[in-house]
Amino acid sequence: MTAEMPKQVLTETAETVLKRRYYLKDTEGNPLENWETLCRRVADAVAEVDKDDDNYEGIRDSFFNMIYHLDFLPNSPCLMNAGTDLGQLSACFVLPIEDSMDGIFTSIRNGALVHKTGGGTGYAFSRLRPKNSAVRSTQGVASGPLSFAAVFDAATETIKQGGKRRGANMGVLRVDHPDIKDFIVAKEDQTCFTNFNFSVAITDKFMEAVKSDSDYELIDPTNGELVETLNAKSVFDKIVDLAWHNGEPGVLFIDAANRANATPQLGEFEATNPCGEQWLLPYESCNLGSINLGQYVKDKEVDWPRLQKTTQLAVRFLDNVIDCNRFPIPEIAEMTQKTRKVGLGIMGMHDMLIGLELPYGSEEGREISAKVMQFVRDEAETSSVDLAQTKGTFPAFNKEFNTYSPRRNAALTSIQPTGTVSMVADCASGCEPYFSIVMVKHVMDGDKLLMVNKHFEQIAKREGFFSDDLLTKVAESGSVVGHDEIPEKWQEIFRTAQDINPEAHIKMQGLLQTSGVDSSISKTINLPNDADKDDVYYSYMLGHELGCKGLTVYRDGSRDSQVLNNVKTEEKTATVSTAGIIRKKKLPDVLSAKRYRLKDANGNTIYLIVCFDDDESPMEVFAKFPFDNRVDLKDKSTMWTTTCRLVSLALRYQIPMDEVIKQLDRSSGHMLDLPAQLGKLLKSFMAGTQRGFASACPECEGKLVFEEGCELCHDCGYSKCS
């Protein structure tokens, strides 16, 4: 390393994520790269587009330094695939679904090809005829959008996205489609449509009908005819009800999106990518990248000149990606090159606010965040206009429809999820506040490790309130708020996602959207567990009023598991005899239970049901098998049932849970066998005692959290949406 390029030191978490997800590997799974060589691979591949430029080497080195020093990171497919034979570098795609069998199954095929190369897909089911409508070619009746969504879901289940990224979809249906009531409740059971996020495309006309408590029309998309009218508020209340229940469906404000459509002559927006921040026309894709704003604070001020330089360089990088990309199908290549959209976003916004000593939820915090986002948008525009002068405008640019200055890219900015890449950069993801300040990580042999936010540790030591006892208190409570040892100023600055009131979250999203975001924003509006449905209703109404193009609310704990029964036991029973012998706990007639849908090593579905006493201690474990009647799997069913009975017996005799887990780990022969699955569930319970039972990461022993509209593991970087 030269003096001009100091070695970049990564965190242990960053290295773990890189080894698991990004470094190229040999046939035995051993990494062939380190951080420097990965950055060289990516920079060299993307700079190759400018090989005839007189400053080619300078461009290549600038790309490398920008990524290596964590000032800007491209999206995961670019980090994984640039410079490889696969070469597919985009994260986001929208595919059309035509109202014909040929059109539907062409879209399924195209989606499979996208998933195979590492992308996520958005689908609008709004063109499909409603269920029970006539099908002239067969003299039958249509089965409706949801039946075909199930086929898309099943197809996605079989695709592993190159072994690095799982299939992810967005399913969208317009609020005026005749099947909208079925769509709204389709994911009430979270074991259905597991490869989809569902969102309702809501129109301004519908929102006005909600406000006036009047009826609105459902229209057959195939002929434009009126099917029936519904009370808008009753439909909206049902959306609110389900969002309160488990966060789905989300809402997309489709008219707001189309008002900002940079190429209306090419068509209207119908759908977004899986996390909702990219409104794309049919067959469009978008490559994404994010500036790490935490790197641009100097002496409690924003370093504007340095941010300007990085923004303009990042636009050139993302524009180059379009030209070196290998698209999964020709239609996507054609449409993407026609509009040349890029999605320059941000991450580390909370880091920036901490450096500026401003609370995320304050008016001052919102104002500086919006100012920074507008600055990024303005500088991105300048860079795109400059590129157009040397490389040409995007081919679909038309002065009749496009009144802005001729530029290289039809769209420039969005704020996307950065869950995994922000772990590499060691910063807060996207425009979200930190989810926690002190985390408990479970390591070998039941030991616990406290992981402390770097800014909090530095400031606490500097200000003299750092102690191990304080860290333990913060970890146990899940918040810095309410601890007398922490000065009130720092309690406010280090408020986390669930410490910030929902209105402040929405105001931040709305101000960022209207200040400097071309497309949209992936952000979670966090609600406390005791929030009622009026809170969800108010959130949606405020989001629409403030100009948001979509909204995702999440009530804490609502998606942690599938609750079958929530009745408390009437009394505690049995403990320890006078002789010191532990007796078996007597079970009451009613226990609360939670169900988990799992897969064994061969892809067979198994349901594990865990029952709890009124202290939320697990008392019984059952396994249910859809394949009970299959002769070839009878032995497996018997083995699972027997193991569950033994674990249940151990739990009722109050054997320490870590000892039960230790024995399960020792008997595990495969990541996906029963002892491993049971062990992970019990570990997730131990990890989640701060805020209830935690959803377990399917790839490690970590706890899933819900942020940026998706479930994410902060231990290994697993994301349900990428």
N, C-alpha and C positions, 0 to 999 in steps of 0.2 A: 504494500500500500504506500502511496506517496503522501507527502504532507498535505497536498491539496485535497486528497480524498481519504479522510480518516476512516478507520474500520467501523462499520455499523454494527453495534452490539444489539442483538435481539433478546427478547425475554425468553424464558423457558417455555412459556405457553406458545409464543410465536414459533419457536423451533418445533414444538410438538405438532402444531397445525401444519407447518410446511412439510414435515416428514410424512405426515399422514395423507396430505391432500395435494401438494403442489410439486414437490421434487420428483423429477423423473427417476424411475427405479429399474433395476435389472429384473431378470426373470424370477428371482427369488424374493423380490420385494425390498431389496436394499437400495437406499438412496444413491443416485449417481451425481447429485448436485449438492451445492450449498447455496446460501442466499446470494452470494456474489455471482456464481455461475448461472443461477436462475435469472437474475436481473440482466446479465450479459446476453443470455439466450433471447429474452423478450425484447430487449432494446435493439439487438442486431436484426431480429426478424422484422420489427416494425419500421426501423430506419431504412431497411432495404428499399422501400418505396422511393426514397430520396437519393438513391445511389448515384444519380446523374447530377445532383446538386453540387455546386462548388464547395459548399460547407457540409458535405455529407458526414465527415468524421465528427465535426462539431455537433451536428444534430444527433448522431448516434450516441455520443458521450453525454450529451445533455439529457437524452432519454434515460440512459443508464443511471446517472446521478440522481435524477428526479425520483426514480423508483427505489434505487438502492438506499437512499437516505430517508425514505418513507415520507417524502413530501407529497407524493401522488402515487396511487396504486390503481392499475386497471382492474376490471372485473375478473372473477376467478377463471373463466374459460381462457382469457388472454394469458394469464399467468401460467395456466396449466398447458396450453396447447400451442402458444407462439413458438415457432421454430421447430415444430414436430411434424410428423407426417399427417396428423389429423388436421391441424391448422384451422380449426373452427374457433373463432375468437369472440363471438357475440353471446350475450346472456339472454336476450329478450326477443321473442318472436310473437307475432299474432297471425293466426291462420284462419281463413274464412271457412264457413260451413254452409254449403249450398243446400237447398231443400230438394235433394234427390239422393237416392241410394249411392249413385256414383260419386256425387259431391261429398257426401258424408264419409264414405270409406276412403276416398282420396285424401281427405283431411286427416283421417286416422293414420293412414300410411305416412303422410308428410310429418305429422306430429311425432311418430316413432323415429323417423330419421333425424328430426331436430333433437329429441331426447338422447338419442344414441351419441350425438356429438357434443352433448353437454349443455344444451339450451333449455329454457323454460318456455312454455307456450300459453298464449291466451286465446280463448275461443268464445265467440258470441254465438249462442244458440238461438238468437232472436229471429233468424230467418226461417227456422223450421216450423212447419205447420203444427197447430196444437193437437193434442191427443184426441182421438175419436173423430177427427175430421176425415172427410172422404179422400181416398186415394184412387184416382180414376184408372191407373194402369193395372190395378189388381182387384178393383171393386171391393177393396177392404177399407179399413180405417187406420189412420196414423197412430203410432204409439207415443208420439210426443217427444219434446226435447230431452226430458230426463232419462227416458229409456236409452237414448243414444249417448247421453253423457255417461251412463254406466258402461257402455262399450268403450268409450274413450278412456275411462278410468281403468278398466281391465287391461287395455292395451298398454297403458303407462306402467302398470304393475310389473310387466314383463321386461321392461327396459331398464338397464342399470346405468345409463349415461356414461359409457366408457369406463365404468367401474369407479368413478370419482364423484359423480353427482347423480342424485336420484331424480326421477321424473317429477316435474312440478307443473301444474296447470292452473289457469284462472278460467272459471266458467262464468259467463255473464248472460243474463237474460233481462230484456227491457221490462220495466214495470208495467207497460201496457200490453204485454203478451198474454194471451188467454190462459196460459199455464202458470202464471206467476205465483199463484197461491201454493201450488205443489212445490215450486222451486224454492220458495222462502223456507219451507219446513224440511227440505230434502236432507239437510245435514244436522237435524236435531239429534239424530243418532250419529255420534262421531265415528262409528265403525263403517259408515257409508261414505262413498266418494272420498276415500282417504288420500287420493293423489290430486285433489282439487281444492282450491279456494273458490268459494262462490260469492258473487257480488251481484246486486241488483242495479241495473242502469236506470237511474231515476231522472226524470225530466223536470224542467222548471214548471211545466203545466201541472204535473202531478203534485209538486210541492205547493203550488198555489191552491190546489184542491184540498190538500191536507190542512192548510191554514184556514180555509173557509169552511172546512168540514162538509165538502160537497162531493158529488160523484165524479168519476172519470171513466173514460172508455177503454175497453180492451179490444184490440184490433187484430184480426187475422193477418199475419204478415204476408201471406201468399196472394191475397186479393184486396187488401185494404178495407175489408168490410167490418162493420161493428159486430162483435160477438155478444158482449154484454157490458153492463156498467156496474161498477163497484164503488162503495164508499171509500174514498182515498184514505181517510184517517184510519179506518179499520184495517186496511192493508198495511199502512205505515206502522200502526201499532203492532201488527204481527211481525214485521221486520225488526222492530225494536225488541219485542219479546224474545225472538230467537237470538238476536245479538247479545242481549242480556244473558241468555242461557249459556252460550258458549262462544260468542264472538262472530258467528256467521249466520246469515250472510252479511258481508260488508256492503257499503253503498258507494256507488260511483255516480257523480253528477255529470251526466253525459253531455248536457247542453253547454255547461261551462267548459268542458274539454273541447267541444267542437267550435266554440267561439274563438278559441286560441289555435285552431287548426291552421298551420302555416301553408298548407297546400290543399285548399278546399276543392280545387278543380279536379283533384284525383279521387275524391270521395270523402265520406264521413267516418269518424272514429266509431267503432262498435265495441271494442274490447281493449283490455290492457294486458300487460305481462302478468305473471303469477303474483307479484307483490304490489301491483297497482300503480307504480310510479311512471310507467311508460305507456301512454296512449299511442297506439300504432295503427296505421291503416293495414288492411289485409295484405299479407306477405311481407310487410316491413319487418326489419329487425333493428336492434339498436345495440351498439357496443358502449359500455359504460366505464367510467373511471371516477375516482373521488380524490379531491384535494384534502389533505390532512390539516385542518385549520389550527390544530394545536401547535403546529410548527411555525405559526406566523404571528406569535406574540413576542414582543421585545420591550422590556421595561414597562410592562403593563399597558402597552399600546399595540394596535395592529400594525404589523410590518407591511404596509401597503405596497411599496416598490417590489419587495420580494414576492408577494402574493400575485402581483400583476405579471411578473415574469413567469411564474409557474403556471398561471392560468393560460396564458397565450401558448406556452409550450405544450401544455396538456391537450389543448384543442388540436394542435398539429398532430400530436401522437394519436389521438382518437380518430382523426380524419385519415391518417395513414392506415389505421387498422382496417378500415373499409376496403382499401385497395389490396391488402395482403391477406384478407380473410378468405377462407374456403367455405362457401355457404353450402348448407345441406341439400338444397334443391334449387334449380335454375330460377324459379319464380321469385324466390327470396333474394337471390343475387341481383336480379333485374330491378326489383322494387327498391331495395336498399341503396343500390348505386344511383337510382333515379333521384332519391331525396337526400341521401347522405346524412341522415340524422345521427347525432352523437348525444350522449347523455353525460355531460360533465356534472358531477355532484360533489358533495362534501362529506367529510367525516370528522370526528374530533371537534365538533362544534362546542360540546360541553367542556372539553379541555381548554378551548379558546376562552370561554366565559370564565372558567376558573382562573386562568392566567390574567384575565382582565379584572378579576375580583368582582364579578357580577353574578347574581343569582339567575339561574335559568328561567325561573318563573316570574321574574320582575319585568316591568315595562322597559327598563334600561337594557336588560338582557335581550329582550325581543328586538328592540330598536337597533342595537349594534349588530345582531345576527342578520336582520333584514338588510342593513347597510352593506354588510360583507357579501351577502348573497347577490345583491344588486350589482356590487362591484365586480364579482366574478362573472355575472351575466354580461355586463358591459364590456369587460375585457375579452370575454369569449367572442362577443360580436365583432370587436375590433380585429381579433385574430382571424375569424372566419372571413371577414371582408377582405383582409390582406391576402389570405390564401386564395380567394376567388380571383384576385387580380393576377396572380401568378399561375394558378392551376385551373381556373374556371369555376363558374357557379355550379350549384347542383343542377343536373339536367332538367329537372321539372320546374325550375324557376321560370315564372311567367309574370311579366310586368302588369298584366291585366288583373291578376288575382293577388300577386305578391307585391304589396306596396312598400315593403321594407327595402333597405339597401341590398344590392346584389351580394350574396355571400356564398360561401362554399357549402354550408350545411343548413337544411331546412329547420332543424331544431338543435338547440345547443345544450340546455341544462335540464336536469332533473335531480331529485334527491332519492337515491336508491338505498336498499339495505346493504350494509357493509359488514354484516356480522362476522364473517370469517376473515376478510382482509383487514378489518379494524383490529382483530386479535393480533395479526401480524404486525400492524403499526402500533399496537399498544395504545389505543385511544378509544373514546366513546364512539359507538356506531352511528353513522349517518347524522341526522339532526336530533337524535335522541339524547336525553340525559343518561348518565350512568344508571345501570340497573341496580348496582350495589356498590358500596364503598369498601366493605370488608366481607369477603366470602370465605366460607368453610369448604375446603377441598379435602375429600377423603382419599387417603393414600394407602399404602400397603399395611396389612395386619390391623386394620381398624384405626390407624392413627389419623389425626386431623391436622391440617395445615391451614393457617390463616393467610389468605391472599389479600393484601392491602393495596388500595388505590395509590398509585405513585404520587399523585399530587397531595392527597391527604397525608400520607406519611411524611413527605417533605415539609409541608406547612405545619403539621402537628409538632414535628421535632423543632422546627424553627421558632414556633410560637410557645413551645414549652408545655404542651398538653398531651404529648405522646406517652402512652404506656400500654403494656400488654393487657392490663386489666381493662382499659378503655376499649381496646380492639375487640376483646371478648364480648364486652357489653354491646358494642355496635353490631357484631356478627350475630349475636343472639336476638337482638331486637330488629335487625334488618334495616336500621336507619341511624343516621347521626343526630336526628332531631330528638330533643328531650334529654340529652346528656349534659348535666351541669358543667362537666369538665371542658366541654367544647364551647368557645365563645359564640354568642348568638350569630355574629357575622358569618362565621364559618359553617354553622349549622344551616344557614340559608343558602350559602354558596354550594354546599355539598348535599343539598336535597337531591334524592334520587327519583327515578321515574314515578314510583308510587307515593312519594312524598309531595309531589307537585299536583295541584288540583287540576281536574280535567279541563276547566275553562282556560287555564294557562297553557296547557298542551295545545288546545285547539287554536287559541290566539296566536301561538308561535307558528303553527302550521299555516294558518291563514295569511299571516304577514309574510312568511317566506314565499308562499305560493304567488302572492300578488306582487312581490318585490323583484324576484329574479329567477323564477322557475318556468321554463317553457312548457314542459310536460307536466309531471305531477310529483307527488311526494309519498314515499312509503314511511309511514309513521304510525305508532300505536298510541291511542288515547287511553291512558291507564285509568281505570276506575277501581275504587276499593271494593273488597268483597261484599260489603254491606250496601253498595250502591243500589238504588232501586231503578225501575224501568223509566221513571221520569228523568233520571240522570242521562240515560242513553238517548231518550227523546230530545232532551235539550241539547245534547252534544251534536246530534245530527242536524238539528235546526240551526245551531250556531255555525257549524261547519259550512253549511250551504250559504248562510248569510255572509260569511267572511270570504267567500270565493274559493273554498277548497274544491278540488276536482274529485275527491273521494275521501272516505273516512273509514278507519278501522277502530272499533272500541274493543277493549278487553277488560272484563271484570276479573279482578285478581282471584285465581283459583278456579274459575269457571270451566277451564279446559284441562285441569290437571288429571282428571280421570272420568270415567263414565259411572255416575252414581246410580246405583240400583235402588237403594233404600237409605233413608237418612233418619231413621227412627232411633232415638237413644235407648239404650238398655235401661230397665227400670231400677236396677240395683247392681252394685258391685258385689262380687262373690269371692269368696275364698282366697286365702293368701298362704300364710305359713303357720304350721302347727306349733304347739308349745315345745315339741321335741326338735324343732328346727328342720323338719322334713317338709319340703315343698309339695303341696297337694295340687292335683289337677283343678284348674278353674272350671267352675260349673258354668255352662253356657245358658244364657237366657233364651227365650223363645224367639226374640227378634234381635238381629244384629244389622248394623249398617254394612254395606259392601261396595266394592269398586271392581269394575271389570276391565280387563286389558286384552286387547286383540294382538296375538303374536303369530309368528311364523316359525316352523321348525326348519331344520337344515334342508329339507326337500320342498319347502314352500307350502306345506300343509298348514291350514289355519287352526290355531288352538286358542281358546279363551281361558285365561286365568282369572279366577274370582277370589278376592281377598276380603275376608270379613273382619270387622274391628269391634272392640268394646268401646265404651263411652269415653275412654281416654285416648282413642285412636290407636290402641295397640293391636297389632294383627293377631287374630285368634285362630283363624282357619284359612286354609287354602284349598281351592277346588280347581280342577281342570275339566273343561268341557270340549268335546271333540265333534266337529261336523262329520268326521270319518269313523264314528263309532261302529258302523255296520260293515265296514270294509274288512274282509277277512285278513288281507295282507298287512293290516295295521293294528290288528287286535292286540298283539303283544306290546306294541308301543303304548296303546291306550291303557293297558293294564299296568305297565311300568309307571306311567305318569300318575295314574290314580293312586298307586301304592306310595309313591314318593310324596305326593301331596298329603296323604293321610299321616305319614311319619312326621312331616314338617308341622302339620297342624297339631299333632300330639306334643311335639317339642315346644311349640309356642304356648299351648295350654298349660304345660308344666313349668312355664316361665323360665325356660332355659334362655340365657342372655342371647339377644338377637345376633350379636357379632359372632358368637360361637356357632349358631345355626348357619350363618353366612359362610363362615370359615369351612365348615364341613361340606357345604354345597359347592364351594369353589374347588375343594380338593377332589370332589367326585365328578367335576365337569370335564367332559372329553371334547367338547366342541362349543364354540361361541354361542350356538343356537340350540344347545340341548337343554333339557328341563332344569337340571340343577343350576346352570348358568342363568337361565331366565328367572327362576325363583330368587336366586341370589341378587340379581340386579334390582328386582322389585323391592326386596327387603332393604337393600342399600339405599334405594331412592327414598324409601320411607324415612330412614335414619337421616338422610341428607335434607329432608324437607320439613323437619320438625319446627323450624322457625315460622313457616307460613303454611302449615298443612302438608298433606301428602303431595310429594313432588312427582311429576311425570319423569320417567327415566329416559335418558339418552339411549337409543338403540345401538350405539357404537362404542360407548364407554360407560363408566359408572356415574357419570355426571347428572346434573339436574337440568331439565329443559326449562327455559324461561321464554315468555312471549314478548317479543319486541319487534319493531319494524314490520308488523303484520305477519310475523312468522314465529315458529318455535325454534329456539337456538340453544345449543349447549356451549357454555363458556369454557368448558374444560378441553374439548377436542375440536371444536369448530363445526360440528355437525349442524346442519340446518335442514328443516323439513322442506324448505322451499328452494334449496339449491344444493 
